[in-house]
Amino acid sequence: MDDLDRSIITQLSQDARISVAVLSRRLKVARSTVQARLERLESSGAIAGYTVRLGESARATRIRATVLLVIEPRSLAAILARLKTLPEVERIHTTSGRVDLALQLAAPSTSALDDVLDRIGGFDGVRSSESLIHLSTKLDRAV
């Protein structure tokens, strides 16, 4: 990946709906060059897709939480399989340090969030969990 590829990705991360023509004008390269680069970035997996980033007003209808899990040795695969079936689980990260997994959850209400937290805490292999309710987002640079 070179500087042009990174510039294309930066532009797309700011506006995924930008046209190839506008991209080529902003980056001062031929339209065919941008189109070829996009195809290569897509086929290589550097660009996995194009999506909508919800604004704060759309996200405000859901309660979000980060859940830190400590799990039993050799239970990761089974726990991941169960977590992937829960629609409230948006992200799962393995971590280093005192916890094994960091989850991001979203639920329509506090009672729904409480229910999913109880289900996760009851999984075989989960030693302990800690929940952190998201109150507001001060910065979101996620690409």
C-alpha positions as CSV (number, residue, x, y, z in Angstrom):
1,M,0.0,0.0,0.0
2,D,1.5,3.3,-1.1
3,D,0.6,7.0,-0.4
4,L,-2.1,7.1,-3.1
5,D,-3.8,4.0,-1.7
6,R,-3.7,5.6,1.8
7,S,-5.1,8.8,0.4
8,I,-8.0,7.0,-1.3
9,I,-8.8,5.2,1.9
10,T,-8.7,8.4,3.9
11,Q,-11.1,10.1,1.5
12,L,-13.4,7.1,1.5
13,S,-13.4,6.9,5.3
14,Q,-14.6,10.5,5.4
15,D,-17.3,10.0,2.7
16,A,-17.9,6.5,1.4
17,R,-20.3,7.8,-1.2
18,I,-17.7,9.9,-2.9
19,S,-17.6,9.3,-6.7
20,V,-14.5,8.1,-8.5
21,A,-14.5,11.3,-10.6
22,V,-14.4,13.5,-7.4
23,L,-11.7,11.3,-5.9
24,S,-9.6,11.6,-9.0
25,R,-10.0,15.4,-9.0
26,R,-9.1,15.7,-5.3
27,L,-6.1,13.4,-5.6
28,K,-5.0,14.9,-8.9
29,V,-4.8,11.5,-10.7
30,A,-6.6,9.9,-13.6
31,R,-10.0,8.5,-13.1
32,S,-8.8,5.1,-14.5
33,T,-6.0,5.1,-11.9
34,V,-8.4,5.6,-9.0
35,Q,-10.7,2.9,-10.4
36,A,-7.9,0.4,-10.8
37,R,-6.6,1.2,-7.3
38,L,-10.1,0.7,-5.8
39,E,-10.5,-2.6,-7.5
40,R,-7.1,-3.7,-6.2
41,L,-7.8,-2.5,-2.7
42,E,-11.2,-4.3,-2.8
43,S,-9.8,-7.6,-4.2
44,S,-6.9,-7.6,-1.7
45,G,-9.2,-7.1,1.2
46,A,-7.8,-3.7,2.2
47,I,-11.3,-2.4,1.6
48,A,-13.8,-4.9,2.9
49,G,-16.9,-2.9,2.0
50,Y,-18.7,0.4,2.1
51,T,-21.1,1.3,4.9
52,V,-23.0,3.9,6.7
53,R,-21.7,5.4,10.0
54,L,-24.6,6.2,12.2
55,G,-24.6,9.6,13.8
56,E,-25.1,10.2,17.5
57,S,-28.9,10.7,17.2
58,A,-29.3,7.3,15.5
59,R,-27.1,5.6,18.0
60,A,-28.8,7.3,21.0
61,T,-31.7,4.8,20.7
62,R,-29.5,2.0,21.8
63,I,-27.7,1.4,25.1
64,R,-24.0,0.5,24.6
65,A,-21.6,-1.2,26.9
66,T,-18.1,-2.6,26.9
67,V,-17.8,-6.0,28.7
68,L,-14.5,-7.3,29.9
69,L,-14.4,-11.1,30.2
70,V,-11.9,-13.4,32.0
71,I,-12.3,-16.9,30.7
72,E,-11.1,-20.4,31.7
73,P,-8.1,-21.8,29.8
74,R,-9.0,-23.6,26.5
75,S,-12.6,-22.2,26.5
76,L,-12.1,-19.5,24.0
77,A,-13.5,-21.3,20.9
78,A,-16.7,-22.3,22.7
79,I,-17.3,-18.9,24.2
80,L,-16.6,-17.2,20.8
81,A,-19.1,-19.5,19.1
82,R,-21.8,-18.6,21.7
83,L,-21.1,-14.9,21.6
84,K,-21.4,-14.8,17.8
85,T,-25.0,-16.0,18.1
86,L,-26.0,-13.0,20.2
87,P,-27.2,-10.1,18.0
88,E,-26.4,-7.6,20.8
89,V,-22.7,-8.4,20.4
90,E,-21.2,-5.9,17.9
91,R,-17.5,-6.5,18.4
92,I,-15.2,-9.0,20.1
93,H,-11.6,-8.3,20.8
94,T,-9.0,-10.6,22.3
95,T,-6.8,-8.6,24.7
96,S,-3.5,-8.8,26.6
97,G,-3.5,-8.0,30.3
98,R,-5.8,-8.9,33.1
99,V,-8.8,-9.7,30.8
100,D,-9.1,-12.1,27.9
101,L,-11.9,-10.6,25.8
102,A,-13.4,-7.1,25.4
103,L,-16.9,-7.0,23.9
104,Q,-18.9,-4.1,22.6
105,L,-22.6,-4.6,23.1
106,A,-25.7,-2.6,22.0
107,A,-29.2,-3.2,23.2
108,P,-32.5,-1.4,22.8
109,S,-33.0,-1.0,26.6
110,T,-31.4,-1.4,29.9
111,S,-33.5,-4.5,30.6
112,A,-32.4,-6.1,27.3
113,L,-28.8,-5.2,28.1
114,D,-29.2,-6.7,31.6
115,D,-30.6,-9.9,30.1
116,V,-27.7,-10.3,27.6
117,L,-25.2,-9.6,30.4
118,D,-26.8,-12.4,32.5
119,R,-26.6,-14.8,29.6
120,I,-22.9,-14.0,28.9
121,G,-22.0,-14.3,32.6
122,G,-23.7,-17.7,32.7
123,F,-21.7,-19.2,29.8
124,D,-19.5,-22.2,30.7
125,G,-15.9,-21.0,30.9
126,V,-16.6,-17.4,31.9
127,R,-14.8,-16.8,35.2
128,S,-15.8,-13.2,35.6
129,S,-17.1,-10.2,33.7
130,E,-17.1,-6.4,34.2
131,S,-19.5,-4.1,32.4
132,L,-19.0,-0.5,31.5
133,I,-22.0,1.4,30.2
134,H,-21.2,4.0,27.6
135,L,-22.7,7.3,28.6
136,S,-21.6,9.4,25.5
137,T,-19.1,9.4,22.7
138,K,-16.6,12.2,22.9
139,L,-14.5,11.1,19.9
140,D,-15.0,8.5,17.2
141,R,-12.2,8.1,14.6
142,A,-13.0,4.5,13.8
143,V,-12.5,3.7,10.1
